Amino acid sequence: MPNSYSPKVIGQSGNTTGKAATSPFAVLMNLLIKILAKLGLLTKDLDYHLVRASMVIIYFFFGYQKWFAYEAHDLIPFFKNGPLISWMYPVFGIQGASWFLGVSEWLFGALLFLGFWNKKLGILGALGSCVTFIMTITIIPFMPDGWNASAGGFPAMQGNVAFLMKDLVLFAVSVYLLKQDVVRVSLSEDSAKDF
């Protein structure tokens, strides 16, 4: 009796053979993976740079619209129901609160952009971004008419709640950038100490 184990694989016909049968799905997946690898998907830090660039673009456009009256008025239900941002109306007024958000979004976007070259500035941008999305996510439970009653209420989101759900992903992206920048700064400081 031999000491080594030789597994038998069930082929497509159901018979046991010594050779694995390759399904059409596996062949297609292998081809797809090879194509994606050749297109540069495996390029070092591609995902990190794409995520950073997308956040910079998002902050530019969201910050830009805060300068106009239409957006200031569209934000009223968010400010009125946001436990962490409701203080802005008494302090800045409707348009002032919108401008405050616009400046904050452009500041965090600029810091994230500078994070391409200076990871410490990237950390500040990612921290600000995390705070931003914590503030907007906390509005979700307090938004009136956020769950469609005709569909049974929660979890059938609608309107402003549906719009705010994107902030869960943007918060996760912000945490990812924060972690990546902290790791890169820590590694560069550790390697500087070695010299």
C-alpha atoms as an extended CHARMM CRD file, in Angstrom:
* protein
*
       195  EXT
         1         1  MET       CA              0.0000000000        0.0000000000        0.0000000000  PROA      1               0.0000000000
         2         2  PRO       CA              1.5530000000        3.3420000000       -1.0520000000  PROA      2               0.0000000000
         3         3  ASN       CA              2.1320000000        6.1010000000        1.5290000000  PROA      3               0.0000000000
         4         4  SER       CA              1.0760000000        8.9710000000       -0.7630000000  PROA      4               0.0000000000
         5         5  TYR       CA             -2.4820000000       10.0770000000       -1.3890000000  PROA      5               0.0000000000
         6         6  SER       CA             -3.5450000000       10.4350000000       -5.0060000000  PROA      6               0.0000000000
         7         7  PRO       CA             -6.9250000000       12.2070000000       -5.2040000000  PROA      7               0.0000000000
         8         8  LYS       CA             -9.4000000000       11.2270000000       -7.8490000000  PROA      8               0.0000000000
         9         9  VAL       CA            -11.4190000000       13.9940000000       -9.4520000000  PROA      9               0.0000000000
        10        10  ILE       CA            -14.8900000000       13.4640000000      -10.7660000000  PROA      10              0.0000000000
        11        11  GLY       CA            -14.9670000000       14.3810000000      -14.4220000000  PROA      11              0.0000000000
        12        12  GLN       CA            -17.8920000000       15.9490000000      -16.2360000000  PROA      12              0.0000000000
        13        13  SER       CA            -19.3440000000       12.5520000000      -17.0530000000  PROA      13              0.0000000000
        14        14  GLY       CA            -19.3680000000       11.5910000000      -13.3780000000  PROA      14              0.0000000000
        15        15  ASN       CA            -16.5530000000        9.0690000000      -13.7400000000  PROA      15              0.0000000000
        16        16  THR       CA            -13.4830000000        9.2970000000      -11.5490000000  PROA      16              0.0000000000
        17        17  THR       CA            -10.3360000000       10.1360000000      -13.4160000000  PROA      17              0.0000000000
        18        18  GLY       CA             -6.8560000000       11.2340000000      -12.5030000000  PROA      18              0.0000000000
        19        19  LYS       CA             -7.3150000000       14.5180000000      -14.3960000000  PROA      19              0.0000000000
        20        20  ALA       CA             -9.6230000000       17.4250000000      -13.5280000000  PROA      20              0.0000000000
        21        21  ALA       CA            -12.1310000000       18.3730000000      -16.1680000000  PROA      21              0.0000000000
        22        22  THR       CA            -12.1280000000       22.0350000000      -17.0870000000  PROA      22              0.0000000000
        23        23  SER       CA            -15.5560000000       23.5880000000      -17.2690000000  PROA      23              0.0000000000
        24        24  PRO       CA            -16.3870000000       26.2710000000      -19.8370000000  PROA      24              0.0000000000
        25        25  PHE       CA            -16.8950000000       28.7070000000      -16.9500000000  PROA      25              0.0000000000
        26        26  ALA       CA            -13.3850000000       28.0410000000      -15.6200000000  PROA      26              0.0000000000
        27        27  VAL       CA            -11.9090000000       28.5170000000      -19.0940000000  PROA      27              0.0000000000
        28        28  LEU       CA            -13.7480000000       31.8210000000      -19.5270000000  PROA      28              0.0000000000
        29        29  MET       CA            -12.7500000000       33.0220000000      -16.0680000000  PROA      29              0.0000000000
        30        30  ASN       CA             -9.0880000000       32.1860000000      -16.6800000000  PROA      30              0.0000000000
        31        31  LEU       CA             -9.2120000000       34.0670000000      -19.9750000000  PROA      31              0.0000000000
        32        32  LEU       CA            -10.8870000000       37.0570000000      -18.3280000000  PROA      32              0.0000000000
        33        33  ILE       CA             -8.3020000000       37.1100000000      -15.5360000000  PROA      33              0.0000000000
        34        34  LYS       CA             -5.4330000000       37.0030000000      -18.0440000000  PROA      34              0.0000000000
        35        35  ILE       CA             -6.9510000000       39.8600000000      -20.0650000000  PROA      35              0.0000000000
        36        36  LEU       CA             -7.4860000000       42.0010000000      -16.9740000000  PROA      36              0.0000000000
        37        37  ALA       CA             -3.9440000000       41.3350000000      -15.7920000000  PROA      37              0.0000000000
        38        38  LYS       CA             -2.5410000000       42.3950000000      -19.1930000000  PROA      38              0.0000000000
        39        39  LEU       CA             -4.6720000000       45.5610000000      -19.1350000000  PROA      39              0.0000000000
        40        40  GLY       CA             -2.8390000000       46.6910000000      -15.9870000000  PROA      40              0.0000000000
        41        41  LEU       CA             -5.3390000000       45.7660000000      -13.2950000000  PROA      41              0.0000000000
        42        42  LEU       CA             -2.5010000000       44.2840000000      -11.2350000000  PROA      42              0.0000000000
        43        43  THR       CA             -0.4120000000       47.4500000000      -11.4360000000  PROA      43              0.0000000000
        44        44  LYS       CA              0.9110000000       48.3020000000       -8.0020000000  PROA      44              0.0000000000
        45        45  ASP       CA             -1.3150000000       50.7960000000       -6.1510000000  PROA      45              0.0000000000
        46        46  LEU       CA             -3.7310000000       51.2090000000       -9.0820000000  PROA      46              0.0000000000
        47        47  ASP       CA             -6.7390000000       50.7470000000       -6.7870000000  PROA      47              0.0000000000
        48        48  TYR       CA             -5.3160000000       53.1440000000       -4.2010000000  PROA      48              0.0000000000
        49        49  HSD       CA             -4.7700000000       55.8820000000       -6.8030000000  PROA      49              0.0000000000
        50        50  LEU       CA             -8.1690000000       55.3480000000       -8.4530000000  PROA      50              0.0000000000
        51        51  VAL       CA             -9.9500000000       55.5540000000       -5.1120000000  PROA      51              0.0000000000
        52        52  ARG       CA             -8.0560000000       58.7340000000       -4.1990000000  PROA      52              0.0000000000
        53        53  ALA       CA             -8.7510000000       60.3410000000       -7.5900000000  PROA      53              0.0000000000
        54        54  SER       CA            -12.4540000000       59.4640000000       -7.4160000000  PROA      54              0.0000000000
        55        55  MET       CA            -12.7600000000       61.0780000000       -3.9800000000  PROA      55              0.0000000000
        56        56  VAL       CA            -11.0420000000       64.2390000000       -5.2340000000  PROA      56              0.0000000000
        57        57  ILE       CA            -13.4930000000       64.4150000000       -8.1600000000  PROA      57              0.0000000000
        58        58  ILE       CA            -16.5020000000       63.8020000000       -5.8890000000  PROA      58              0.0000000000
        59        59  TYR       CA            -15.4040000000       66.5380000000       -3.4870000000  PROA      59              0.0000000000
        60        60  PHE       CA            -14.8710000000       68.9720000000       -6.3470000000  PROA      60              0.0000000000
        61        61  PHE       CA            -18.3820000000       68.5220000000       -7.7570000000  PROA      61              0.0000000000
        62        62  PHE       CA            -20.1990000000       68.2870000000       -4.4210000000  PROA      62              0.0000000000
        63        63  GLY       CA            -18.3130000000       71.3260000000       -3.1160000000  PROA      63              0.0000000000
        64        64  TYR       CA            -19.0450000000       73.2970000000       -6.2930000000  PROA      64              0.0000000000
        65        65  GLN       CA            -22.8030000000       72.9290000000       -6.0800000000  PROA      65              0.0000000000
        66        66  LYS       CA            -22.8260000000       74.2510000000       -2.4840000000  PROA      66              0.0000000000
        67        67  TRP       CA            -22.1900000000       77.7890000000       -3.8100000000  PROA      67              0.0000000000
        68        68  PHE       CA            -25.6440000000       78.0730000000       -5.3860000000  PROA      68              0.0000000000
        69        69  ALA       CA            -29.0280000000       78.8660000000       -3.8390000000  PROA      69              0.0000000000
        70        70  TYR       CA            -30.7150000000       75.7990000000       -5.3700000000  PROA      70              0.0000000000
        71        71  GLU       CA            -28.3910000000       73.4950000000       -3.4230000000  PROA      71              0.0000000000
        72        72  ALA       CA            -28.6770000000       75.4980000000       -0.2010000000  PROA      72              0.0000000000
        73        73  HSD       CA            -32.4450000000       74.9950000000       -0.3130000000  PROA      73              0.0000000000
        74        74  ASP       CA            -32.1530000000       71.3190000000       -1.2660000000  PROA      74              0.0000000000
        75        75  LEU       CA            -30.0350000000       70.7820000000        1.8700000000  PROA      75              0.0000000000
        76        76  ILE       CA            -32.6790000000       72.1060000000        4.2900000000  PROA      76              0.0000000000
        77        77  PRO       CA            -34.1360000000       68.6760000000        5.2250000000  PROA      77              0.0000000000
        78        78  PHE       CA            -30.6320000000       67.2930000000        5.7830000000  PROA      78              0.0000000000
        79        79  PHE       CA            -29.5870000000       70.1330000000        8.0970000000  PROA      79              0.0000000000
        80        80  LYS       CA            -32.8810000000       70.1540000000        9.9930000000  PROA      80              0.0000000000
        81        81  ASN       CA            -32.7140000000       66.4030000000       10.6740000000  PROA      81              0.0000000000
        82        82  GLY       CA            -28.9670000000       65.9670000000       11.1040000000  PROA      82              0.0000000000
        83        83  PRO       CA            -28.0700000000       65.5620000000       14.7750000000  PROA      83              0.0000000000
        84        84  LEU       CA            -24.4290000000       66.5150000000       14.1270000000  PROA      84              0.0000000000
        85        85  ILE       CA            -25.0290000000       69.3290000000       11.6170000000  PROA      85              0.0000000000
        86        86  SER       CA            -28.2350000000       71.0360000000       12.7920000000  PROA      86              0.0000000000
        87        87  TRP       CA            -26.1450000000       73.6420000000       14.6480000000  PROA      87              0.0000000000
        88        88  MET       CA            -24.9890000000       75.1330000000       11.3280000000  PROA      88              0.0000000000
        89        89  TYR       CA            -28.2470000000       76.9580000000       10.4980000000  PROA      89              0.0000000000
        90        90  PRO       CA            -28.3530000000       79.0400000000       13.6760000000  PROA      90              0.0000000000
        91        91  VAL       CA            -24.6410000000       79.8410000000       13.2830000000  PROA      91              0.0000000000
        92        92  PHE       CA            -24.3320000000       80.4190000000        9.5010000000  PROA      92              0.0000000000
        93        93  GLY       CA            -27.8630000000       80.6470000000        8.0960000000  PROA      93              0.0000000000
        94        94  ILE       CA            -29.1270000000       78.6170000000        5.1320000000  PROA      94              0.0000000000
        95        95  GLN       CA            -26.7130000000       79.8850000000        2.4600000000  PROA      95              0.0000000000
        96        96  GLY       CA            -23.8270000000       80.2250000000        4.9250000000  PROA      96              0.0000000000
        97        97  ALA       CA            -24.1730000000       76.6090000000        6.0290000000  PROA      97              0.0000000000
        98        98  SER       CA            -24.0860000000       75.5310000000        2.3910000000  PROA      98              0.0000000000
        99        99  TRP       CA            -20.9580000000       77.6380000000        1.7960000000  PROA      99              0.0000000000
       100       100  PHE       CA            -19.3750000000       76.1510000000        4.9340000000  PROA      100             0.0000000000
       101       101  LEU       CA            -19.9590000000       72.6750000000        3.5350000000  PROA      101             0.0000000000
       102       102  GLY       CA            -18.6060000000       73.7080000000        0.1310000000  PROA      102             0.0000000000
       103       103  VAL       CA            -15.4090000000       75.0890000000        1.6600000000  PROA      103             0.0000000000
       104       104  SER       CA            -15.0250000000       71.9670000000        3.8390000000  PROA      104             0.0000000000
       105       105  GLU       CA            -15.5210000000       69.6420000000        0.8700000000  PROA      105             0.0000000000
       106       106  TRP       CA            -13.0300000000       71.5580000000       -1.2600000000  PROA      106             0.0000000000
       107       107  LEU       CA            -10.5430000000       71.5970000000        1.6200000000  PROA      107             0.0000000000
       108       108  PHE       CA            -10.7910000000       67.8330000000        2.1540000000  PROA      108             0.0000000000
       109       109  GLY       CA            -10.6670000000       67.2350000000       -1.6090000000  PROA      109             0.0000000000
       110       110  ALA       CA             -7.5530000000       69.4090000000       -1.9010000000  PROA      110             0.0000000000
       111       111  LEU       CA             -5.8600000000       67.5760000000        0.9830000000  PROA      111             0.0000000000
       112       112  LEU       CA             -6.7030000000       64.2250000000       -0.6110000000  PROA      112             0.0000000000
       113       113  PHE       CA             -5.3130000000       65.5100000000       -3.9240000000  PROA      113             0.0000000000
       114       114  LEU       CA             -2.0950000000       66.6470000000       -2.2260000000  PROA      114             0.0000000000
       115       115  GLY       CA             -1.9690000000       63.1920000000       -0.6420000000  PROA      115             0.0000000000
       116       116  PHE       CA             -0.7550000000       61.8580000000       -3.9900000000  PROA      116             0.0000000000
       117       117  TRP       CA              2.5950000000       63.4430000000       -3.0780000000  PROA      117             0.0000000000
       118       118  ASN       CA              2.4190000000       64.1050000000        0.6670000000  PROA      118             0.0000000000
       119       119  LYS       CA              0.8650000000       61.2750000000        2.6650000000  PROA      119             0.0000000000
       120       120  LYS       CA              0.6140000000       63.3750000000        5.8470000000  PROA      120             0.0000000000
       121       121  LEU       CA             -1.6660000000       65.8210000000        4.0420000000  PROA      121             0.0000000000
       122       122  GLY       CA             -3.5370000000       62.8030000000        2.6920000000  PROA      122             0.0000000000
       123       123  ILE       CA             -4.0990000000       61.6600000000        6.2740000000  PROA      123             0.0000000000
       124       124  LEU       CA             -5.6660000000       65.0220000000        7.1490000000  PROA      124             0.0000000000
       125       125  GLY       CA             -7.9120000000       64.8380000000        4.0700000000  PROA      125             0.0000000000
       126       126  ALA       CA             -8.9950000000       61.2820000000        4.8570000000  PROA      126             0.0000000000
       127       127  LEU       CA             -9.7040000000       62.1710000000        8.5060000000  PROA      127             0.0000000000
       128       128  GLY       CA            -11.8320000000       65.1130000000        7.4150000000  PROA      128             0.0000000000
       129       129  SER       CA            -13.5760000000       62.8720000000        4.9280000000  PROA      129             0.0000000000
       130       130  CYS       CA            -14.3330000000       60.2880000000        7.6340000000  PROA      130             0.0000000000
       131       131  VAL       CA            -15.8470000000       62.9940000000        9.8620000000  PROA      131             0.0000000000
       132       132  THR       CA            -17.8850000000       64.3340000000        6.9300000000  PROA      132             0.0000000000
       133       133  PHE       CA            -19.4830000000       60.9800000000        6.2030000000  PROA      133             0.0000000000
       134       134  ILE       CA            -20.0790000000       60.1450000000        9.8720000000  PROA      134             0.0000000000
       135       135  MET       CA            -22.0010000000       63.4030000000       10.0800000000  PROA      135             0.0000000000
       136       136  THR       CA            -24.1170000000       62.5970000000        7.0310000000  PROA      136             0.0000000000
       137       137  ILE       CA            -24.7180000000       58.9260000000        7.8980000000  PROA      137             0.0000000000
       138       138  THR       CA            -26.1290000000       59.9360000000       11.2820000000  PROA      138             0.0000000000
       139       139  ILE       CA            -28.9240000000       61.7950000000        9.4570000000  PROA      139             0.0000000000
       140       140  ILE       CA            -30.3860000000       58.5200000000        8.1030000000  PROA      140             0.0000000000
       141       141  PRO       CA            -32.3340000000       57.4320000000       11.2160000000  PROA      141             0.0000000000
       142       142  PHE       CA            -33.7750000000       60.9210000000       11.6990000000  PROA      142             0.0000000000
       143       143  MET       CA            -34.8840000000       61.6880000000        8.1310000000  PROA      143             0.0000000000
       144       144  PRO       CA            -38.6900000000       61.8390000000        7.9500000000  PROA      144             0.0000000000
       145       145  ASP       CA            -40.4070000000       59.7740000000        5.2660000000  PROA      145             0.0000000000
       146       146  GLY       CA            -37.1770000000       57.9050000000        4.5780000000  PROA      146             0.0000000000
       147       147  TRP       CA            -38.8630000000       54.5120000000        4.4540000000  PROA      147             0.0000000000
       148       148  ASN       CA            -41.7000000000       53.8260000000        2.0530000000  PROA      148             0.0000000000
       149       149  ALA       CA            -44.8540000000       52.9640000000        4.0280000000  PROA      149             0.0000000000
       150       150  SER       CA            -46.6150000000       51.3140000000        1.0660000000  PROA      150             0.0000000000
       151       151  ALA       CA            -43.6930000000       48.8820000000        0.7780000000  PROA      151             0.0000000000
       152       152  GLY       CA            -43.7710000000       48.0540000000        4.4780000000  PROA      152             0.0000000000
       153       153  GLY       CA            -41.4180000000       50.7560000000        5.7500000000  PROA      153             0.0000000000
       154       154  PHE       CA            -37.8780000000       49.7930000000        6.7090000000  PROA      154             0.0000000000
       155       155  PRO       CA            -35.8340000000       48.6310000000        4.7340000000  PROA      155             0.0000000000
       156       156  ALA       CA            -37.7020000000       50.0570000000        1.7110000000  PROA      156             0.0000000000
       157       157  MET       CA            -35.7460000000       53.2970000000        1.5540000000  PROA      157             0.0000000000
       158       158  GLN       CA            -36.8270000000       56.2650000000       -0.4990000000  PROA      158             0.0000000000
       159       159  GLY       CA            -35.9470000000       59.8870000000       -1.2500000000  PROA      159             0.0000000000
       160       160  ASN       CA            -33.3040000000       61.4650000000        0.9470000000  PROA      160             0.0000000000
       161       161  VAL       CA            -32.4560000000       58.2510000000        2.7910000000  PROA      161             0.0000000000
       162       162  ALA       CA            -31.7130000000       56.5310000000       -0.5100000000  PROA      162             0.0000000000
       163       163  PHE       CA            -29.4550000000       59.4680000000       -1.4410000000  PROA      163             0.0000000000
       164       164  LEU       CA            -27.5970000000       59.2630000000        1.8910000000  PROA      164             0.0000000000
       165       165  MET       CA            -26.9110000000       55.5240000000        1.5820000000  PROA      165             0.0000000000
       166       166  LYS       CA            -24.0310000000       56.2770000000       -0.7990000000  PROA      166             0.0000000000
       167       167  ASP       CA            -22.2530000000       57.8590000000        2.1550000000  PROA      167             0.0000000000
       168       168  LEU       CA            -21.7810000000       54.4150000000        3.7190000000  PROA      168             0.0000000000
       169       169  VAL       CA            -19.5310000000       53.4970000000        0.8010000000  PROA      169             0.0000000000
       170       170  LEU       CA            -17.8160000000       56.8840000000        0.8080000000  PROA      170             0.0000000000
       171       171  PHE       CA            -17.1230000000       56.4730000000        4.5280000000  PROA      171             0.0000000000
       172       172  ALA       CA            -15.5390000000       53.0680000000        3.8610000000  PROA      172             0.0000000000
       173       173  VAL       CA            -13.4490000000       54.6120000000        1.0670000000  PROA      173             0.0000000000
       174       174  SER       CA            -12.3190000000       57.3570000000        3.4510000000  PROA      174             0.0000000000
       175       175  VAL       CA            -11.2750000000       54.7840000000        6.0610000000  PROA      175             0.0000000000
       176       176  TYR       CA             -9.3760000000       52.8610000000        3.3510000000  PROA      176             0.0000000000
       177       177  LEU       CA             -7.4610000000       55.9910000000        2.3040000000  PROA      177             0.0000000000
       178       178  LEU       CA             -6.7570000000       56.8700000000        5.9280000000  PROA      178             0.0000000000
       179       179  LYS       CA             -5.3560000000       53.4020000000        6.6120000000  PROA      179             0.0000000000
       180       180  GLN       CA             -3.2620000000       53.3770000000        3.4460000000  PROA      180             0.0000000000
       181       181  ASP       CA             -1.7520000000       56.7900000000        4.1490000000  PROA      181             0.0000000000
       182       182  VAL       CA             -1.0110000000       55.9880000000        7.8010000000  PROA      182             0.0000000000
       183       183  VAL       CA              0.6990000000       52.7460000000        6.7380000000  PROA      183             0.0000000000
       184       184  ARG       CA              2.7740000000       54.5510000000        4.1010000000  PROA      184             0.0000000000
       185       185  VAL       CA              3.8350000000       57.3110000000        6.5150000000  PROA      185             0.0000000000
       186       186  SER       CA              4.6790000000       54.7440000000        9.2000000000  PROA      186             0.0000000000
       187       187  LEU       CA              6.7630000000       52.6700000000        6.7840000000  PROA      187             0.0000000000
       188       188  SER       CA              8.6440000000       55.6950000000        5.4340000000  PROA      188             0.0000000000
       189       189  GLU       CA              9.4070000000       56.9320000000        8.9700000000  PROA      189             0.0000000000
       190       190  ASP       CA             10.5510000000       53.4420000000       10.0020000000  PROA      190             0.0000000000
       191       191  SER       CA             12.8420000000       53.1850000000        6.9860000000  PROA      191             0.0000000000
       192       192  ALA       CA             14.2070000000       56.6890000000        7.6910000000  PROA      192             0.0000000000
       193       193  LYS       CA             15.1030000000       55.5660000000       11.2320000000  PROA      193             0.0000000000
       194       194  ASP       CA             17.0700000000       52.6340000000        9.7990000000  PROA      194             0.0000000000
       195       195  PHE       CA             19.5350000000       54.9930000000        8.1200000000  PROA      195             0.0000000000
